[in-house]
Amino acid sequence: MASINSVTRQLGALEISSKPNTQAAPGRPTHQKKPSQNTGNVSKLLTKFAAPHPFPAASHNKTGSVSSVHTGKQNVRPPSPVKTVPSAPRQPTIDIGHYDGGFEKENEKRGEKVYGAAAEELALDSSVAHERPTREWHLTDFDIGRPLGKGKFGHVYMVRTKTEPHYIVALKCLYKSEIVQSRVEKQIRREIEIQQNLRHPNVLRLYGYFHDEKRIFLMLEFAGKGELYKQLMKHHRFTERRSSRYIDQMADALSYLHSKHVIHRDIKPENLLLGINGELKIGDFGWSVHAPGNRRTTLCGTLDYLPPEMVEGREHSEKVDLWALGVLTYEFIVGTPPFEELSGHNATYKRIAKVDLRIPEGVSPEARDLITKLLQYDPEKRLPLSEVRRHPWILKYRPKESTTAPPQSS
């Protein structure tokens, strides 16, 4: 299994175009979800993520001692012989873009303080987490750059830590009062608790989190090439080579999630991001659940990606993600979801329940076979992820030098 140690150090300069991409596929309904990481065209990015976690609980100061975040005490190292060490070359300055003052402007007219049990539940701070606590973080610890997107509960900005070695992350803001009004306190807390403990190169990292009176801030891995959905809108559909490599990475990441008893339940292009090398990153764990029993009944997710068992209100397991993987494979190659009906939701529900699958001509026999084996009415008959990764359509396009190499744009 790949680990976070495989994340590449990239050196270079950041070039981002502010011109939005408004091109959409013909005949495809426009999705209204706001982008979470709208980065435009990124040619090169300097990021320095240490493994396994770039933000340890304690940090080294300039004198060589280790300072405790919580106590302020110092454990002074014994003196060592003075050595002449050549100075390291200066790294190029990263352009994180112009800050528009959005956090402050938004905070003046948005959100309210919360009290009581809700305040306690949303007092989220990774520095006091039971597992893998980080150092204590505050908004003043960052230089804030360009906005990356807008979510339901707040904005996302590209930021850089003020202290060396100047890590770049995406800082996502959530307003507590709006979370309470939407009655999703437990869901938000669950999302954070799940994501902070995941370590996989194709799963977006949550490095830390902190809060103030009105907001929660999430320190997320910066996905240099933004939303995969925007790439799909730009190209209308992907080649089978590119689709196969994405699905290979998806299957690997989902195998990891399921091994941790995590069901994602909302796999779709809008929830997938691309790293600087084009590697896929699963993000947005808002509908995820940690279910050791693996049996759930909640209806959730996105209509086009719902499996028959959820549409019909039956129990579901981690095999809902296998169905979604089949839908995703189809959408990558064809450009639209397989059961999409523009006449309305009821028509889509009926097609899903009947598994009314119509694969157009032009789709290769190998891809057709994989899609058909994943889109099975009976969850137990869906192709297991281990076999997905050994499927001829996956092996056909997998680079020989790597089992999880990032897809190319060809």
Buried (B, 14 or more C-beta within 10 A) or exposed (E): EBEBEEBEEBEBEBEBEEEEBEEEBEEBEEBEBEBBBBBBEBEEBBBBBBEEBBBBBBEEEEEEEBBEBEEEEEEEEEEEEEEEEEEEEEEEEBBBBEBBEBBEEBBEEBBEEBEEEBBEBBEBBBBEBEEBBBBBBEBEBBBBBBBBBBBEBBBBBBBBBEEEEBBBBBBBBBBBBBBBEEEBBEBBBBBBBBBBBBBBBBBBBBBBBBBEEBBBBBBBBBBBBBBBBBBBBEBBBBBBBBBBBBBBBBBBBBBBBBEEEBBBBBBBBBBBBBBBEBBBBBBBBBBBBEBEEBEBEEEBBBBBBBBBBBBBEEEBBBBBBBBBBBBBBBBBBBBBBBBBBEEEEEBBBEBBBEBEBEBEEEBBEBBBBBBBBBBBBEBEEBBBBEEBBEBEBBEEBBEEEEEBBBBEEE
